[in-house]
Amino acid sequence: MAHLSDPDIDARIRRIEGVTGKPVILRPVRPSCRCFRGRVVERSHCFLIEYRDEQPGYFWDLDLLRELLDCVEQQRGRNVTLYDGDVQYVEVTTRRPFRRTRPPRRTEDP
């Protein structure tokens, strides 16, 4: 696996995958918003973890990856976005409301 050459992160990812049965996909991104740090998105088939990668090839973002893995492990939110300034926005996934059907109108016989 060798994610970012960190045995701690590799072990945590294997543990999450074993418990949830979903693979963890790490994806470095270069966002247009400078305050974006990273996000976790739970999908039906995987956990997608995107993190800000300012200098590709350098692994300065290990603390950020640990923080994002904490979110998954502690189930604080399976859809979480982190921004600079320790501000955390948790996206709540909502289900489509159940559509109620009206009962048929009663027709009264005269």
C-alpha positions as CSV (number, residue, x, y, z in Angstrom):
1,M,0.0,0.0,0.0
2,A,2.7,2.5,1.1
3,H,0.4,5.6,1.3
4,L,2.8,8.5,1.7
5,S,5.4,6.2,3.3
6,D,3.8,6.5,6.7
7,P,3.2,3.1,8.5
8,D,0.7,4.8,11.0
9,I,-1.5,6.1,8.2
10,D,-1.2,2.8,6.3
11,A,-2.3,0.8,9.4
12,R,-5.2,3.2,10.1
13,I,-6.4,2.9,6.5
14,R,-6.3,-0.9,6.6
15,R,-8.2,-0.8,9.9
16,I,-11.0,1.4,8.4
17,E,-11.2,-0.7,5.3
18,G,-11.5,-3.8,7.4
19,V,-14.2,-2.4,9.7
20,T,-16.3,-0.7,7.1
21,G,-15.7,-3.0,4.1
22,K,-15.1,0.0,1.9
23,P,-11.7,1.0,0.4
24,V,-10.2,4.4,1.4
25,I,-9.1,6.5,-1.6
26,L,-6.6,9.3,-1.0
27,R,-6.6,12.1,-3.5
28,P,-4.3,15.1,-3.4
29,V,-6.0,18.3,-4.8
30,R,-5.0,21.8,-5.6
31,P,-8.1,23.8,-4.8
32,S,-8.8,27.3,-6.0
33,C,-10.0,28.2,-2.5
34,R,-6.8,28.8,-0.4
35,C,-8.7,28.2,2.8
36,F,-9.7,24.6,1.9
37,R,-7.7,22.0,3.8
38,G,-9.4,18.7,3.0
39,R,-12.6,16.6,3.0
40,V,-14.0,13.2,3.6
41,V,-16.8,12.0,1.4
42,E,-18.5,8.7,2.1
43,R,-19.9,7.1,-1.0
44,S,-21.7,3.8,-1.2
45,H,-18.6,2.0,-2.4
46,C,-15.7,3.9,-0.8
47,F,-14.4,6.7,1.4
48,L,-12.9,9.5,-0.7
49,I,-10.4,11.6,1.2
50,E,-9.2,14.7,-0.6
51,Y,-6.5,16.8,0.9
52,R,-4.7,20.1,-0.1
53,D,-1.4,19.3,-1.7
54,E,0.5,22.5,-2.0
55,Q,3.8,20.9,-3.1
56,P,3.3,17.6,-4.9
57,G,5.9,15.1,-3.9
58,Y,6.4,16.4,-0.4
59,F,4.5,14.8,2.4
60,W,3.9,17.8,4.6
61,D,0.2,17.0,4.9
62,L,0.5,13.9,7.2
63,D,-1.1,15.7,10.1
64,L,-4.0,16.8,7.9
65,L,-4.5,13.2,6.7
66,R,-4.4,12.0,10.3
67,E,-7.1,14.6,11.2
68,L,-9.3,13.4,8.2
69,L,-8.9,9.8,9.2
70,D,-9.9,10.7,12.8
71,C,-13.2,12.0,11.3
72,V,-13.9,8.6,9.8
73,E,-12.7,6.6,12.8
74,Q,-14.6,8.6,15.4
75,Q,-17.7,8.9,13.1
76,R,-17.9,12.6,13.7
77,G,-19.1,12.9,10.2
78,R,-18.7,10.8,7.2
79,N,-19.0,13.9,5.0
80,V,-16.7,16.5,6.4
81,T,-14.9,19.5,4.9
82,L,-12.1,21.2,6.8
83,Y,-11.0,24.8,6.2
84,D,-8.2,26.9,7.6
85,G,-8.7,28.6,11.0
86,D,-9.9,25.3,12.6
87,V,-13.3,25.9,11.1
88,Q,-15.0,22.7,10.3
89,Y,-18.1,22.5,8.2
90,V,-20.0,19.2,8.4
91,E,-22.2,18.4,5.4
92,V,-25.2,16.6,6.4
93,T,-26.5,14.3,3.8
94,T,-30.3,14.3,3.6
95,R,-32.6,11.7,2.2
96,R,-35.2,12.6,-0.2
97,P,-38.4,13.0,1.7
98,F,-40.9,10.2,1.5
99,R,-43.6,11.1,-0.9
100,R,-46.9,10.6,0.7
101,T,-49.8,9.7,-1.5
102,R,-53.2,10.8,-0.6
103,P,-55.8,8.2,0.1
104,P,-58.5,8.1,-2.6
105,R,-61.4,10.4,-2.1
106,R,-64.4,8.8,-0.8
107,T,-67.4,9.3,-3.0
108,E,-70.6,9.2,-1.0
109,D,-73.5,7.4,-2.5
110,P,-76.7,9.5,-2.3
